[in-house]
Amino acid sequence: MSCNSTTTDHDFEAQSQKINNFLQNVDHKIVVMSGKGGVGKSTIATNLAVFLSSQGYKVGLLDVDVHGPSVAGLLGLTDLKLNIINNRIQPYSYTDNLKVISIQGLLNHPDEPLIWRGPMKIGIIRQFLGDADWGSLDFLIIDSPPGTGDEPLTVAQTVIDCQAVIVTTPQEISLADVRKSIQFCQKVNMPILGLIENMSGFVCPSCNSLHAIFKSGGGEKLATAVNIPFLGRLPIDPSVVTAGDAGQSIDSLNNPSKEKLQGIVEQIINQLPNKKKGADSTMKIAIPLAGGKLATHFGHCQEFAIMTIDNGNVIKHETLTPPPHAPGVIPNWVADLGCTDILVGGMGEAAQVILKERGVKVSCGAPSDTPENLVALYLRGELVDSGNACDHDAHGHDCGSH
């Protein structure tokens, strides 16, 4: 074996280790596939990510469609470049809960074609997985190009524990190609979460009635025949097309398409094992903030994030201004809000006693981070309570009595 070959093997193994390290910090990996193009797969993948992130999950959206990337356009990110810092790709921060990577962000011109063979495509997918600052994620949604070629095969072989959502339209020609996708998943031992029938009827913009111009029900019949879950139907909706062209998600609409997609998201969530702490109870978590992150000085924080959790999901996120500080006022205010838990960097004994007597669980030692990240860590049981992390803040004031 030559020196160059040895170096290449070493680099490959090193990158594989980085990929595995990242994937260990992702609870659920889902690849969205289709047997043929033009069935709305990218629209569904993008909006699955948006809907999950809007429910409080930390989501990464990865577009591995190298030759026809669509995700950036659907989210209004086409003209933005991906930054690279210290040889690490920085995903777009679409929202606090949604990070996005697409090959579109590396092109010099939006219309520039990538004329790549398999090894180049495999290499860039591995870079997007191992050399990017994704952080810990609840979901990684991967938008794969149609068919069963290099990209979906790379995902299947590289992304451990990946599961598939397959998109079809009602026409028989699309269903025939979907059968190939199903067999592909079976051959590479990738579980199938379910099948979505897209373009199932047309919503008339004038009368809002549904017309089955491409037939309807074929996807559900196929799912039943091959014994995989049927996740639901989505119609052809002009408002969805308009929103996508404008770089807006379906979540921004107020129509039946939004409700149908929300139902599909809920079906997917219900099929997945819930790894979150407190999955069977309702929680209300308070976090003192300064500059949008956890405040080290509990008694003089600018505001509080109040996060309501139901069945392990964030269902409400409020930002409230506390009353003027005085001994015991803020701890009692937190308890009066109905909070069940509070995450702090440090807190004095006086405040801890008040909160514990009123049934609020105090977790000290939290790092300075956003409330969304802290809650995700807390629900996964990854925040270690240090007990009384400090009796006083950096200025010598009692954290608990102010």
Order of alpha helices (4+ residues) and beta strands (2+ residues): alpha-beta-alpha-beta-alpha-beta-beta-beta-beta-alpha-beta-alpha-beta-alpha-beta-beta-beta-alpha-beta-alpha-alpha-beta-beta-beta-beta-alpha-beta-alpha-beta-alpha
